Amino acid sequence: MTIDNGDVVSFIEMKHGTEAEYLLLERYESAHAEGTADRLMQTLEKLDGSMGGYQINRLEHSLQSATRARRDGADLDWVVAALLHDIGDEYSPYNHSAIAAETLRPYVREEVTWCVEQHGMFQSYYYAHFYGKDRNARDRFADHPWYSLCEDFCARWDQNCFDPDYVNDPLESFRADVETVFSRTAWDPAVLAPGPGVLVP
C-alpha cells in the first residue's frame, strides 16, 4: 500500500478530526499492520542476547520450542505461538506472557491465545517452590476447559527447550509461518473460533 508521506491530518485534538482524515489514518494503520510479521521477526532476533544464566539464549529457546511443535505435527497456530510465546521478554520480563498473548490474540484460535497468556504461571510449576512460592498456582484453573492444553504446552514445548544439543530449525524457516498468521484478517471470528482442544491432531 502506497501513501504519500506528505498526507497528514490537520487536527491536534482527535475530537476535531473529519471522516476524510480518519479514513487517511486508517490507510496508514493498514499499511503499518502489513509489516507486523517483519517486525516480529526482528524482535525475535533481539532475543539472542536476552536472559543470561541458561545454557542457551531466549532466541534459541524460542526456536527450540517452535521446532518441537513443528516436528510433533502441530498446526500453524501452535507453531507460531510456540515461536512467539516469550517475545515479551524483550520488553517486560515479568509480564511477558500477556504481551505475547495480546500480540497473537487477533490472529489465532482462542485456546492458543489463552495458553500463551497463562504459560508463565503454568511453567512456574517447575520452579516456584524454590522461591518460596506456590508451584500449584495454576490449579486455580483446574476446571478450565484448556487447563490440560496449557499444561501440555509447557511440558512438551517449553520446560524442555533449554537443551544446547538440540538441533532446532533456523529462524528464517519460520518466516512464512509468521507471515501467514499475521496476514490473516484481524479478529476474524472464523479464525478465532476454538479448535479441537488438542495440541496435535
NORWO-V174455 format. One record per residue. RES is the residue in one letter. OMEGA is omega as a letter, one per 40 degrees, with the letter a starting at -180 (999 if undefined). Layout:
res->RES omega->OMEGA
res->RES omega->OMEGA
This chain:
res->M omega->a
res->T omega->i
res->I omega->i
res->D omega->a
res->N omega->i
res->G omega->i
res->D omega->i
res->V omega->i
res->V omega->i
res->S omega->a
res->F omega->i
res->I omega->i
res->E omega->a
res->M omega->a
res->K omega->a
res->H omega->a
res->G omega->i
res->T omega->i
res->E omega->a
res->A omega->a
res->E omega->i
res->Y omega->i
res->L omega->i
res->L omega->a
res->L omega->i
res->E omega->i
res->R omega->i
res->Y omega->a
res->E omega->i
res->S omega->i
res->A omega->i
res->H omega->a
res->A omega->i
res->E omega->i
res->G omega->a
res->T omega->a
res->A omega->i
res->D omega->a
res->R omega->i
res->L omega->i
res->M omega->i
res->Q omega->i
res->T omega->i
res->L omega->i
res->E omega->a
res->K omega->a
res->L omega->a
res->D omega->i
res->G omega->a
res->S omega->i
res->M omega->i
res->G omega->i
res->G omega->i
res->Y omega->i
res->Q omega->i
res->I omega->i
res->N omega->a
res->R omega->i
res->L omega->i
res->E omega->i
res->H omega->a
res->S omega->i
res->L omega->i
res->Q omega->i
res->S omega->a
res->A omega->i
res->T omega->i
res->R omega->i
res->A omega->i
res->R omega->a
res->R omega->i
res->D omega->a
res->G omega->i
res->A omega->a
res->D omega->a
res->L omega->a
res->D omega->a
res->W omega->a
res->V omega->a
res->V omega->i
res->A omega->i
res->A omega->i
res->L omega->a
res->L omega->a
res->H omega->a
res->D omega->a
res->I omega->i
res->G omega->i
res->D omega->a
res->E omega->a
res->Y omega->a
res->S omega->a
res->P omega->a
res->Y omega->i
res->N omega->a
res->H omega->a
res->S omega->a
res->A omega->i
res->I omega->i
res->A omega->a
res->A omega->a
res->E omega->i
res->T omega->a
res->L omega->a
res->R omega->a
res->P omega->a
res->Y omega->a
res->V omega->a
res->R omega->a
res->E omega->a
res->E omega->i
res->V omega->i
res->T omega->a
res->W omega->a
res->C omega->i
res->V omega->a
res->E omega->a
res->Q omega->a
res->H omega->i
res->G omega->i
res->M omega->a
res->F omega->a
res->Q omega->a
res->S omega->i
res->Y omega->a
res->Y omega->a
res->Y omega->a
res->A omega->a
res->H omega->i
res->F omega->i
res->Y omega->a
res->G omega->i
res->K omega->a
res->D omega->i
res->R omega->a
res->N omega->i
res->A omega->a
res->R omega->a
res->D omega->i
res->R omega->i
res->F omega->a
res->A omega->a
res->D omega->a
res->H omega->a
res->P omega->a
res->W omega->i
res->Y omega->a
res->S omega->i
res->L omega->a
res->C omega->i
res->E omega->i
res->D omega->i
res->F omega->a
res->C omega->a
res->A omega->a
res->R omega->a
res->W omega->i
res->D omega->a
res->Q omega->a
res->N omega->a
res->C omega->i
res->F omega->a
res->D omega->a
res->P omega->a
res->D omega->i
res->Y omega->a
res->V omega->a
res->N omega->i
res->D omega->a
res->P omega->a
res->L omega->a
res->E omega->i
res->S omega->i
res->F omega->a
res->R omega->a
res->A omega->i
res->D omega->i
res->V omega->i
res->E omega->i
res->T omega->a
res->V omega->a
res->F omega->i
res->S omega->i
res->R omega->i
res->T omega->a
res->A omega->i
res->W omega->i
res->D omega->a
res->P omega->i
res->A omega->i
res->V omega->a
res->L omega->a
res->A omega->a
res->P omega->a
res->G omega->a
res->P omega->i
res->G omega->i
res->V omega->i
res->L omega->a
res->V omega->a
res->P omega->999
